[in-house]
Amino acid sequence: MKQRLSVEEYEAGVLSGNRSILARAITLVESTRAEDRDLAANLVQNLLPHTGRSTRIGITGVPGVGKSTFIESFGMYLLEQGKKVAVLAIDPSSQRGKGSILGDKTRMETLAGDKRAFIRPSPSGRSLGGVSAKTREAMLLCEAAGFDTILIETVGVGQSETAVRGMVDFFLLLMLAGAGDELQGIKKGIMEMADALLINKADGDNLRASKQARQHYLQALHLFPPNENGWYPKVELVSSTEKSGLKACWEMIEKYVDHTNRNGFWEKNRSEQRIQWLEENIHSLLGDLIQSNLKIQNLLKIHREGVKSGSISPLWLAQEVIKLIQTP
Ligand code: GDP
């Protein structure tokens, strides 16, 4: 195991765009070890002035819709436009239980091999559809390292879309023509969260059906109340394998950035997200505190059966737990 660096060393390494130090800094913020926590928190705090100047894009869709193929093609397109692209992606091993993304040569092969891009898989096991508890901090570190376009991939498993929506500026939902909405696990709530639907695999024999699907989704979106950002969700056709529709997709995102900067939503959304991050961090740290406090664990052990059988009130026990937190 490599030695931990000092906060200054991490800081200088990240700011200079050093990939291996960036990767290690992300590992540091993902660490649950008590001794890493302070270091990680200080590092993120110190780097904060260098963060925030990227376009954060969330990408979701059911397995097989073409997320990784899209990210590969779109990412390469963005690199050609001079963008600095970082991808925080799901590690398929967390779903399939084998190998890591780095060993999985077929996934985003070109992008992963391009020195201009940075790809970081979420650690398997601890991720919720690819969103780890520290995806945001990883995103901030990537920004401090100079990446101006961050793509965050998540697989449609319900909660993960809400988590990603809460950390990005623009949320893309990838879909397929022909597969029913139910089949695609597309809940109305997810469509409502999306700033754009991308109908992928709009190529070959599938092009006609994709055009029809576009009409269908445009009508469906029409029934939703307008978003508070004053943006009407768009529906675009792309082919990730033929690399068509990518330019239009990026232009749409640029329009969105411009639109929300003008109407103030951009900054409002970011401010609200920061407060949400604070609350989530407090909850998660409180959870850890409870887990690691022996007195509390003991108390819970003694009374757990009582709560189960109904003889002890959960409220009473919860209050006792809080009392133990208050009296060190
Ligand atoms: P993911 O599970 O959402 O990441 O999906 P993948 O990117 O692994 O793609 C699933 C399959 O769909 C692969 O066999 C891809 O080659 C194929 N695929 C992805 N995008 C397209 C596309 O635009 N057109 C066609 N024809 N096939 C695609």
Boltz pocket constraint, residues with backbone or C-beta under 6 A from the ligand:
constraints:
  - pocket:
      binder: B
      contacts: [[A, 61], [A, 62], [A, 63], [A, 64], [A, 65], [A, 66], [A, 67], [A, 68], [A, 69], [A, 70], [A, 200], [A, 201], [A, 202], [A, 203], [A, 238], [A, 239], [A, 240], [A, 241], [A, 242]]
      max_distance: 6.0
